[in-house]
Amino acid sequence: MEKKKELRKRMALLKTLHKSTITHQSQSAEILAALEAHPAFRAASTILLYHSLPDEVDTHSFIRKWSAKKQILLPVVTGDDLELRVYTGPGDLATGAYGIEEPTGALFTDYDAIDFIVVPGVAFDRNGNRLGRGKGYYDRLLPRIPSAYKAGICFPFQIVEEVPAETFDIRMDEVITCE
């Protein structure tokens, strides 16, 4: 089995091979259509999403669309942790750590109210194991939200045979991609 560092390097190389903007946009749309059709997403009222980086499934318009119907939370990097803030619109975003647009709205701490979590990753396997970017932000956040449904979303090339998993790694309930 590949080690996490080796797998991150391989995924970075694959990412450069799959860099077509048209493919990125069409696959993002297909993945997000599958996400919004998911019964657990439909039933959820409070959803933790993420504001995507250029190499991730593009969540920007998806966040705007669903914020009119559901309470959308986005993570904000503070030191070694993620805190959650309520998304109120594109006007409340400011560039934060790692160049990620982060909400400046109200702090959200009612973790039990979160129904559904959409999680990014560098790679996933079919068992729901996830490889992140290596800082452990989601590994520290997700244990605080044990009852929420966790869906990883990614491009097809990000599905690998096996992601090395440690005892502290939180498995996704499902990984959503497109074919």
C-alpha positions as CSV (number, residue, x, y, z in Angstrom):
1,M,0.0,0.0,0.0
2,E,1.2,3.5,-0.9
3,K,2.1,5.8,2.0
4,K,0.1,9.0,2.3
5,K,2.9,11.2,1.1
6,E,3.5,9.1,-2.0
7,L,-0.2,9.0,-2.8
8,R,-0.4,12.8,-2.5
9,K,2.5,13.1,-5.0
10,R,0.8,10.7,-7.4
11,M,-2.5,12.6,-7.1
12,A,-0.8,15.9,-7.8
13,L,0.6,14.4,-11.0
14,L,-2.8,13.1,-12.0
15,K,-4.4,16.5,-11.3
16,T,-2.1,18.1,-13.9
17,L,-3.2,15.5,-16.5
18,H,-6.9,16.2,-15.8
19,K,-6.7,20.0,-15.9
20,S,-9.2,20.8,-18.7
21,T,-11.5,23.6,-17.6
22,I,-14.4,22.3,-19.6
23,T,-14.1,18.8,-18.1
24,H,-13.7,20.3,-14.6
25,Q,-16.9,22.3,-15.0
26,S,-19.0,19.6,-16.5
27,Q,-17.8,17.0,-14.0
28,S,-18.4,19.4,-11.1
29,A,-22.0,20.0,-12.4
30,E,-22.6,16.2,-12.7
31,I,-21.2,15.5,-9.2
32,L,-23.2,18.3,-7.6
33,A,-26.4,17.1,-9.4
34,A,-25.9,13.7,-7.8
35,L,-25.3,15.3,-4.4
36,E,-28.4,17.4,-4.5
37,A,-30.5,14.4,-5.5
38,H,-29.2,12.4,-2.6
39,P,-32.0,11.6,0.0
40,A,-29.8,12.6,3.0
41,F,-29.0,16.0,1.4
42,R,-32.6,16.6,0.5
43,A,-33.7,15.9,4.0
44,A,-31.0,18.0,5.6
45,S,-31.6,21.5,6.8
46,T,-28.1,22.5,8.1
47,I,-25.2,21.5,5.7
48,L,-21.5,22.0,6.1
49,L,-20.0,22.6,2.7
50,Y,-16.6,23.9,1.6
51,H,-15.7,26.8,-0.6
52,S,-13.6,25.1,-3.3
53,L,-10.1,25.7,-4.5
54,P,-9.5,25.7,-8.2
55,D,-8.4,22.0,-8.3
56,E,-11.5,20.8,-6.3
57,V,-15.1,20.1,-7.4
58,D,-16.4,23.6,-7.9
59,T,-18.9,24.4,-5.1
60,H,-19.3,28.2,-5.5
61,S,-22.6,28.4,-7.4
62,F,-23.9,25.4,-5.5
63,I,-23.4,27.2,-2.2
64,R,-25.2,30.3,-3.5
65,K,-28.1,28.2,-4.9
66,W,-28.7,26.2,-1.7
67,S,-28.1,29.0,0.8
68,A,-31.6,30.3,-0.1
69,K,-33.2,27.0,0.9
70,K,-30.9,25.6,3.7
71,Q,-28.6,26.8,6.3
72,I,-25.1,26.6,4.8
73,L,-22.0,26.5,6.9
74,L,-18.4,26.9,5.7
75,P,-15.2,26.2,7.5
76,V,-12.7,28.9,8.5
77,V,-9.1,28.1,9.2
78,T,-8.1,29.4,12.6
79,G,-4.6,28.2,13.6
80,D,-4.6,24.4,13.6
81,D,-8.4,24.0,13.6
82,L,-11.5,24.7,11.5
83,E,-14.3,26.8,13.0
84,L,-17.7,27.0,11.3
85,R,-19.4,30.1,10.2
86,V,-22.8,30.7,8.6
87,Y,-22.7,31.6,4.9
88,T,-25.0,34.6,4.3
89,G,-23.9,35.5,0.7
90,P,-20.9,36.1,-1.5
91,G,-20.5,39.6,0.1
92,D,-19.6,38.1,3.4
93,L,-16.6,36.2,2.0
94,A,-13.0,37.2,2.7
95,T,-9.8,35.5,1.5
96,G,-8.4,33.5,4.4
97,A,-5.7,30.9,4.9
98,Y,-4.5,29.1,1.8
99,G,-6.3,31.6,-0.4
100,I,-9.7,30.1,0.4
101,E,-12.7,32.4,0.5
102,E,-14.1,32.1,4.0
103,P,-17.3,33.6,5.5
104,T,-17.1,36.4,8.0
105,G,-20.6,35.7,9.3
106,A,-21.7,34.4,12.7
107,L,-19.7,31.7,14.4
108,F,-21.6,28.3,14.5
109,T,-21.1,25.9,17.4
110,D,-24.3,23.8,17.5
111,Y,-22.6,20.8,15.9
112,D,-25.6,18.5,16.8
113,A,-27.7,20.6,14.4
114,I,-25.6,19.7,11.4
115,D,-27.3,17.1,9.2
116,F,-25.0,16.7,6.3
117,I,-21.3,17.3,5.6
118,V,-19.7,17.6,2.2
119,V,-16.0,16.9,2.5
120,P,-13.2,17.6,0.0
121,G,-10.2,15.3,-0.4
122,V,-7.1,14.6,-2.4
123,A,-8.2,11.0,-2.8
124,F,-10.8,8.6,-1.7
125,D,-11.3,4.8,-1.9
126,R,-14.5,2.8,-2.3
127,N,-14.6,2.1,1.5
128,G,-15.0,5.8,2.2
129,N,-11.4,6.4,3.4
130,R,-10.2,9.9,2.6
131,L,-6.8,11.4,2.0
132,G,-6.7,15.1,2.8
133,R,-4.0,17.7,2.1
134,G,-2.1,16.6,5.2
135,K,-2.9,19.2,7.9
136,G,-5.5,17.2,9.7
137,Y,-8.2,19.9,9.8
138,Y,-11.1,17.6,9.0
139,D,-9.6,14.8,11.2
140,R,-10.0,17.2,14.1
141,L,-13.4,18.6,13.1
142,L,-15.4,15.6,12.1
143,P,-15.3,13.7,15.4
144,R,-17.2,16.7,16.9
145,I,-20.1,16.1,14.4
146,P,-20.6,12.3,14.7
147,S,-24.3,12.1,13.8
148,A,-24.1,14.0,10.4
149,Y,-24.0,12.2,7.1
150,K,-20.6,12.6,5.6
151,A,-20.2,12.6,1.8
152,G,-16.9,13.0,0.1
153,I,-17.0,14.5,-3.4
154,C,-14.3,14.2,-6.0
155,F,-13.4,13.7,-9.6
156,P,-13.2,10.2,-10.9
157,F,-9.4,10.2,-11.1
158,Q,-9.4,10.8,-7.3
159,I,-10.9,7.4,-6.6
160,V,-8.0,5.0,-5.8
161,E,-7.7,1.3,-4.8
162,E,-6.8,2.0,-1.2
163,V,-6.2,5.1,0.9
164,P,-4.0,4.4,3.9
165,A,-6.1,4.9,7.0
166,E,-5.1,5.5,10.6
167,T,-7.3,5.0,13.7
168,F,-8.1,8.8,13.8
169,D,-9.1,9.0,10.2
170,I,-12.9,9.5,9.8
171,R,-14.5,7.4,7.1
172,M,-17.1,8.9,4.7
173,D,-20.5,7.5,4.6
174,E,-20.4,7.7,0.9
175,V,-18.1,9.1,-1.9
176,I,-19.9,10.9,-4.7
177,T,-18.2,11.3,-8.1
178,C,-19.2,10.9,-11.8
179,E,-18.3,8.4,-14.4
